[in-house]
Amino acid sequence: MTHIVRAFAPLFAAILALAGCADLPPSPQAPDARVCPACPECAACPAPARPAAARYQQVPFAAIPGWASAPLAPGLRAFATGCERIAGGALRRSCDAASALPLEDEAAARRFVEASFEAWAITAADGNPEGLVTGYYEPVLAGSRSRSERFGVPVYGIPPDLVAVDLESVNPELKGLRLRGRIQGNRLVPYWTRAEFEARNAAGAPVIAWVEDPVELFFLQIQGSGQIELASGERLRLGYGDQNGHPYRSMGRFLVDRKEMTLDQASMQGIKAWAAANPRKLREALDANPSYVFFREVPAAESRRGVDSGPLGTLGAPLTAGYSLAVDARHVPLGAPVFLATTWPLSVKPLERLMAAQDTGGAIRGAARADFYWGSGSEAGTLAGRMRQRGRMWILWPRGEALPGS
């Protein structure tokens, strides 16, 4: 993007007045971060809200619910997968030490954790220790490299006319803010909405693969990554490429507002059932969400352990099913071990375990907000689609080191 930034430097300078309309780039898993288009109306957009300060309190391990009985070795292994992606410092040193432990030695894992880390309870600014815990997963869709009678729904790569501007290149104070659009003459205008993009035959975007169900593709876009299983048994791994800059709108909320279903029916499974029963209404429901996610094909070597490992999270490390967590990185240091106390989906059964904060999400906003990675495939999708629990979190940080932001 450097050449575009230089060529349109005067334009981007003018955009600085509208910089309050930009927000954090959308997440790989939940691309719903608010991004105001580059347009005259943006002058009326409010400045992006500053995150409310979180509260951190150091607590003894014995005070954490479930700590004494929860196995720590699996979470510690998940933490160790991110070592190479953690910048130098105390956390990296602790991670390197964790990676040298015997894989299945639970006693050694517990001794290491309790000797090496301190636990910090994280609460919202208002003192509420609980937050929402949802779930996400990696879909696996049947598909093809070429279009056929069965596989007629395209999975698009990044369009050549999509312009993504990191505003830090214009003003260092705008670090983390991104603007998306397309060039029209000498103006940066909003990129096409979902309906416009598809009506224009995808504006020349490359097709990575073809799948059979537009609803499955829709949920693939919400998750932000997945796999396409070909007839040969080969699997293509898809990673988040980019997004069109329009805000995510929930199809479930749209259907509830239209009285097509009740709120308790608006799960992933409920939406899929509604779509199968209402094919003539599906297009309108899909287009109610103007956001559109584009993918990139991830080479097996890039995921380090091939397609049998998890997708890459924001940290850049493969996610571990059941032990990787998406967090709000403004409050939880990315890469850190986190102990989560919540319940299983649609249940009061405790779900208490050590996990690794390795991902972020556009919808994951708040001190104790988390998204639980369940893994790949339909079973993981069922659990993820049903998960909407309350939970608490404790950050584990190297002993004697100040917790960032505390």
DRENMARLO-108645 format. One record per residue (C-alpha): x, y, z. Coordinates in steps of 0.001 Angstrom, whole numbers, always signed. Example, Ala and Ser with C-alpha at 12.3 -4.5 7.8 and 13.67 -1.06 7.14 Angstrom:
<site <+12300 -4500 +7800>>
<site <+13670 -1060 +7140>>
This chain:
<site <+0 +0 +0>>
<site <+2977 +2346 +222>>
<site <+2738 +3443 -3409>>
<site <-946 +4219 -3029>>
<site <-355 +6177 +148>>
<site <+2240 +8341 -1592>>
<site <+183 +8890 -4708>>
<site <-2822 +10013 -2714>>
<site <-1058 +11719 +158>>
<site <-3111 +14935 -162>>
<site <-6297 +12884 -143>>
<site <-5259 +10983 +2967>>
<site <-4273 +14205 +4670>>
<site <-7846 +15377 +4193>>
<site <-9069 +12066 +5546>>
<site <-7299 +12791 +8843>>
<site <-10195 +15051 +9715>>
<site <-12388 +11993 +9417>>
<site <-10034 +9652 +11235>>
<site <-12453 +9284 +14093>>
<site <-14553 +7219 +11721>>
<site <-11967 +4476 +11468>>
<site <-11658 +1682 +13949>>
<site <-9495 -1309 +14643>>
<site <-9187 -3656 +11693>>
<site <-11729 -6448 +11796>>
<site <-10767 -9719 +13316>>
<site <-10099 -13004 +11585>>
<site <-12862 -14611 +13555>>
<site <-15526 -11930 +13869>>
<site <-15147 -9224 +11250>>
<site <-17565 -6768 +12746>>
<site <-15384 -3902 +13925>>
<site <-16971 -599 +13034>>
<site <-15269 +1014 +10044>>
<site <-16866 +4196 +8812>>
<site <-16553 +4651 +5031>>
<site <-14459 +7449 +3550>>
<site <-17264 +9767 +2566>>
<site <-18615 +13270 +3373>>
<site <-21105 +11805 +5823>>
<site <-18176 +10643 +7943>>
<site <-17816 +14140 +9327>>
<site <-20813 +13329 +11498>>
<site <-19359 +10065 +12800>>
<site <-18385 +10062 +16465>>
<site <-14783 +9512 +17418>>
<site <-14002 +5893 +18261>>
<site <-14710 +5128 +21872>>
<site <-11722 +4636 +24087>>
<site <-11745 +1283 +25862>>
<site <-12911 +1554 +29436>>
<site <-10050 +869 +31804>>
<site <-9947 -2645 +33196>>
<site <-9059 -3476 +36767>>
<site <-6396 -6008 +37723>>
<site <-5972 -7597 +41135>>
<site <-3272 -10066 +42062>>
<site <-4762 -13134 +43726>>
<site <-3372 -16419 +45110>>
<site <-3854 -19444 +42888>>
<site <-5909 -21106 +45600>>
<site <-8546 -18367 +45215>>
<site <-9222 -19272 +41565>>
<site <-12271 -21552 +41082>>
<site <-11228 -24943 +39772>>
<site <-7502 -24232 +39914>>
<site <-6620 -27169 +42166>>
<site <-8359 -29767 +39976>>
<site <-7840 -28406 +36451>>
<site <-5062 -30050 +34383>>
<site <-2502 -27383 +33466>>
<site <-269 -29267 +31010>>
<site <-2591 -28961 +27950>>
<site <-2941 -25202 +28372>>
<site <+770 -24833 +28946>>
<site <+1449 -26688 +25665>>
<site <-921 -24322 +23860>>
<site <+924 -21373 +25393>>
<site <+4254 -22819 +24205>>
<site <+3093 -22945 +20554>>
<site <+3197 -19151 +20502>>
<site <+6740 -18658 +21822>>
<site <+8260 -17624 +18501>>
<site <+5562 -14994 +18036>>
<site <+5993 -13381 +21453>>
<site <+8362 -10436 +21506>>
<site <+11369 -10595 +23796>>
<site <+10947 -10000 +27492>>
<site <+9800 -11861 +30567>>
<site <+6815 -13511 +28859>>
<site <+9000 -14846 +26054>>
<site <+11527 -16216 +28528>>
<site <+8763 -17951 +30464>>
<site <+7337 -19347 +27239>>
<site <+10683 -20746 +26146>>
<site <+11071 -22403 +29535>>
<site <+7570 -23887 +29278>>
<site <+8326 -25375 +25859>>
<site <+11216 -27347 +27376>>
<site <+8993 -29185 +29875>>
<site <+7926 -32826 +29335>>
<site <+4695 -32757 +27314>>
<site <+2533 -34996 +29504>>
<site <+4036 -34331 +32938>>
<site <+1147 -32676 +34791>>
<site <+3064 -32416 +38065>>
<site <+5969 -30652 +36353>>
<site <+3543 -28310 +34583>>
<site <+1853 -27313 +37834>>
<site <+5172 -26761 +39626>>
<site <+6390 -24623 +36738>>
<site <+3250 -22488 +36489>>
<site <+2928 -21812 +40188>>
<site <+6637 -21034 +40542>>
<site <+6929 -18906 +37395>>
<site <+3689 -16903 +37275>>
<site <+1417 -14727 +39349>>
<site <-2341 -14652 +38788>>
<site <-4186 -11410 +38106>>
<site <-7977 -11274 +38225>>
<site <-9355 -9048 +35484>>
<site <-12597 -7125 +35920>>
<site <-14444 -4408 +34055>>
<site <-14049 -787 +35107>>
<site <-17343 -994 +37014>>
<site <-15974 -3888 +39061>>
<site <-17970 -6642 +37343>>
<site <-15723 -9727 +37309>>
<site <-17829 -11594 +34742>>
<site <-17948 -11227 +30989>>
<site <-19501 -12964 +28013>>
<site <-17810 -16106 +26713>>
<site <-18791 -17212 +23224>>
<site <-17324 -19875 +20958>>
<site <-15863 -20091 +17470>>
<site <-14511 -22848 +15263>>
<site <-12916 -23651 +11923>>
<site <-15529 -24779 +9378>>
<site <-14722 -27594 +6952>>
<site <-16713 -27286 +3720>>
<site <-16876 -29672 +780>>
<site <-15722 -27885 -2354>>
<site <-13818 -27844 -5610>>
<site <-11102 -25897 -7366>>
<site <-13416 -25529 -10364>>
<site <-17067 -24642 -10765>>
<site <-19539 -27468 -11250>>
<site <-23245 -28145 -11023>>
<site <-22836 -29021 -7354>>
<site <-20239 -26427 -6422>>
<site <-21430 -23088 -7734>>
<site <-20771 -20655 -4865>>
<site <-17418 -18848 -5178>>
<site <-14989 -18272 -2312>>
<site <-13249 -15015 -3161>>
<site <-9740 -13815 -2560>>
<site <-8856 -10151 -2080>>
<site <-10191 -7967 -4941>>
<site <-7562 -5968 -6835>>
<site <-9467 -2700 -6352>>
<site <-9771 -2921 -2556>>
<site <-7653 -243 -877>>
<site <-6767 -715 +2778>>
<site <-5016 +2250 +4383>>
<site <-3266 +1896 +7723>>
<site <-3666 +5444 +9010>>
<site <-513 +5168 +11104>>
<site <+1379 +5796 +7840>>
<site <-257 +9233 +7753>>
<site <-230 +10017 +11464>>
<site <+1514 +7904 +14144>>
<site <-1258 +8824 +16586>>
<site <-3654 +6748 +14464>>
<site <-1847 +3465 +15096>>
<site <-4179 +493 +14719>>
<site <-6756 +2411 +12688>>
<site <-7546 +1315 +9161>>
<site <-9638 +2735 +6356>>
<site <-10977 +653 +3458>>
<site <-12411 +1743 +155>>
<site <-11730 +1948 -3577>>
<site <-10324 +4640 -5821>>
<site <-12810 +6480 -7997>>
<site <-11067 +9190 -9991>>
<site <-9003 +10980 -7357>>
<site <-11299 +10073 -4464>>
<site <-11312 +7237 -1986>>
<site <-14925 +6064 -1749>>
<site <-16564 +3256 +243>>
<site <-15986 -233 -1086>>
<site <-18907 -2227 -2414>>
<site <-21365 -3699 +92>>
<site <-22052 -7428 +12>>
<site <-25049 -6950 -2303>>
<site <-23173 -4535 -4591>>
<site <-20072 -6709 -4738>>
<site <-21975 -9805 -5798>>
<site <-24180 -7866 -8218>>
<site <-21038 -6581 -9954>>
<site <-19787 -10145 -10459>>
<site <-17231 -9705 -7701>>
<site <-15349 -6789 -9290>>
<site <-12653 -9048 -10714>>
<site <-11790 -10744 -7407>>
<site <-9914 -14051 -7737>>
<site <-11817 -17244 -6923>>
<site <-9920 -19567 -4569>>
<site <-12465 -22395 -4565>>
<site <-16136 -23240 -5084>>
<site <-18573 -24533 -2453>>
<site <-22210 -25586 -2610>>
<site <-24041 -23655 +101>>
<site <-24118 -19841 +415>>
<site <-25154 -20111 +4069>>
<site <-22132 -22285 +4897>>
<site <-19945 -19708 +3127>>
<site <-21627 -16945 +5149>>
<site <-20653 -18671 +8398>>
<site <-17184 -19335 +7040>>
<site <-16870 -15576 +6591>>
<site <-18044 -14966 +10146>>
<site <-15440 -17389 +11496>>
<site <-12796 -15820 +9249>>
<site <-10922 -19036 +8441>>
<site <-11636 -22635 +7501>>
<site <-10869 -25558 +5247>>
<site <-12202 -26730 +1883>>
<site <-12203 -30501 +1436>>
<site <-11784 -31567 -2192>>
<site <-13052 -34792 -3760>>
<site <-9505 -36166 -3648>>
<site <-9435 -35820 +141>>
<site <-7003 -32921 -53>>
<site <-7865 -29937 +2098>>
<site <-7249 -26297 +1340>>
<site <-6772 -24076 +4358>>
<site <-8269 -20600 +4081>>
<site <-7077 -17706 +6204>>
<site <-8559 -14260 +6662>>
<site <-7476 -12002 +3800>>
<site <-9337 -8730 +4231>>
<site <-12793 -7223 +4568>>
<site <-14776 -4647 +2600>>
<site <-14912 -2067 +5396>>
<site <-18632 -2240 +6064>>
<site <-19950 -3096 +9532>>
<site <-21077 -6612 +10328>>
<site <-24826 -7016 +10819>>
<site <-26184 -10136 +12472>>
<site <-28428 -12300 +10298>>
<site <-29946 -13693 +13472>>
<site <-30930 -10212 +14639>>
<site <-32356 -9438 +11181>>
<site <-34515 -12576 +11252>>
<site <-35683 -11900 +14806>>
<site <-36629 -8318 +13894>>
<site <-38572 -9682 +10903>>
<site <-40286 -12162 +13243>>
<site <-38939 -15063 +11206>>
<site <-37687 -16655 +14426>>
<site <-37464 -15998 +18139>>
<site <-34314 -14859 +19868>>
<site <-33684 -18272 +21437>>
<site <-33845 -19840 +17940>>
<site <-31257 -17467 +16485>>
<site <-28281 -19817 +16783>>
<site <-26121 -20939 +13888>>
<site <-28113 -24168 +13723>>
<site <-31418 -22288 +13819>>
<site <-30367 -19931 +11024>>
<site <-29253 -22838 +8826>>
<site <-32604 -24584 +9379>>
<site <-34488 -21380 +8509>>
<site <-32428 -20921 +5327>>
<site <-33167 -24478 +4185>>
<site <-36886 -23874 +4698>>
<site <-36960 -20388 +3144>>
<site <-34731 -20356 +32>>
<site <-36672 -17476 -1577>>
<site <-36020 -15203 +1406>>
<site <-32364 -16132 +1780>>
<site <-30857 -13519 -543>>
<site <-32437 -10636 +1361>>
<site <-31257 -12070 +4680>>
<site <-27693 -12485 +3433>>
<site <-27602 -8963 +2003>>
<site <-28798 -7509 +5313>>
<site <-25167 -7925 +6376>>
<site <-23167 -5476 +4193>>
<site <-19838 -6839 +5446>>
<site <-17926 -9205 +3160>>
<site <-14804 -11155 +4112>>
<site <-12156 -12151 +1561>>
<site <-9817 -15087 +2065>>
<site <-6318 -16163 +1199>>
<site <-5091 -19695 +715>>
<site <-2705 -20638 +3506>>
<site <+161 -22906 +2393>>
<site <+511 -25976 +4598>>
<site <+4060 -24921 +5459>>
<site <+2796 -21605 +6822>>
<site <+652 -23314 +9437>>
<site <+3845 -25154 +10448>>
<site <+2149 -28469 +11148>>
<site <-43 -28619 +8042>>
<site <-3826 -28648 +7796>>
<site <-4137 -30999 +10765>>
<site <-3082 -28148 +13056>>
<site <-5337 -25255 +13942>>
<site <-5677 -22064 +11919>>
<site <-3369 -19165 +12682>>
<site <-4646 -16727 +15272>>
<site <-3821 -13043 +15508>>
<site <-637 -13895 +17394>>
<site <+522 -15835 +14332>>
<site <+606 -19216 +16080>>
<site <-1633 -22215 +15251>>
<site <-4670 -22322 +17513>>
<site <-5189 -25332 +19775>>
<site <-8714 -26737 +19978>>
<site <-10143 -26227 +23448>>
<site <-7108 -24306 +24708>>
<site <-6808 -21154 +22583>>
<site <-8765 -18055 +23427>>
<site <-9644 -14891 +21541>>
<site <-9491 -11848 +23818>>
<site <-9595 -8070 +23733>>
<site <-5888 -7337 +23376>>
<site <-6411 -3858 +24826>>
<site <-6963 -5552 +28191>>
<site <-5333 -9003 +27955>>
<site <-1726 -9307 +26714>>
<site <-1717 -11366 +23528>>
<site <+265 -14562 +24001>>
<site <-216 -14775 +27770>>
<site <-1618 -17791 +29624>>
<site <-5154 -17150 +30884>>
<site <-7197 -19225 +33299>>
<site <-10853 -19290 +32281>>
<site <-13744 -20222 +34552>>
<site <-17028 -20593 +32700>>
<site <-19550 -23368 +31916>>
<site <-20099 -25748 +29031>>
<site <-22508 -24627 +26279>>
<site <-26170 -24718 +27351>>
<site <-25091 -26096 +30702>>
<site <-24154 -25214 +34252>>
<site <-21339 -27782 +34214>>
<site <-18080 -25971 +35069>>
<site <-15547 -25456 +32282>>
<site <-12358 -24387 +34058>>
<site <-8973 -24596 +32376>>
<site <-5691 -22922 +31564>>
<site <-5717 -21457 +28055>>
<site <-3576 -19228 +25849>>
<site <-4649 -15773 +24640>>
<site <-3669 -16174 +20990>>
<site <-6405 -14502 +18999>>
<site <-8619 -11418 +18814>>
<site <-12035 -10648 +17387>>
<site <-13953 -7641 +16150>>
<site <-16813 -8593 +18478>>
<site <-14491 -9410 +21369>>
<site <-14587 -6137 +23236>>
<site <-14324 -5811 +26987>>
<site <-12114 -6699 +29915>>
<site <-13518 -10167 +30620>>
<site <-14842 -10880 +27119>>
<site <-13581 -14065 +25468>>
<site <-14156 -16331 +22468>>
<site <-13392 -20025 +23030>>
<site <-11825 -21883 +20082>>
<site <-13477 -25302 +19807>>
<site <-11551 -26721 +16843>>
<site <-12460 -27807 +13291>>
<site <-15515 -29444 +11789>>
<site <-19201 -29904 +12487>>
<site <-18957 -31093 +16104>>
<site <-16847 -28068 +17022>>
<site <-19319 -25908 +15119>>
<site <-22216 -27255 +17163>>
<site <-20472 -26439 +20435>>
<site <-19385 -23008 +19220>>
<site <-22854 -22158 +17962>>
<site <-24419 -22975 +21320>>
<site <-21890 -21234 +23538>>
<site <-22999 -18012 +25172>>
<site <-21969 -18293 +28788>>
<site <-20814 -16021 +31574>>
<site <-17217 -16378 +32693>>
<site <-14254 -14966 +34591>>
<site <-10598 -14709 +33620>>
<site <-7240 -14544 +35372>>
<site <-4115 -13475 +33501>>
<site <-943 -15366 +34369>>
<site <+2095 -13117 +34195>>
<site <+5780 -13760 +35028>>
<site <+6525 -13287 +38707>>
<site <+7931 -9935 +39709>>
<site <+7020 -8302 +36392>>
<site <+4457 -5526 +36088>>
<site <+1395 -6599 +34153>>
<site <+1025 -4340 +31070>>
<site <-1793 -1891 +31607>>
<site <-2219 -2692 +35292>>
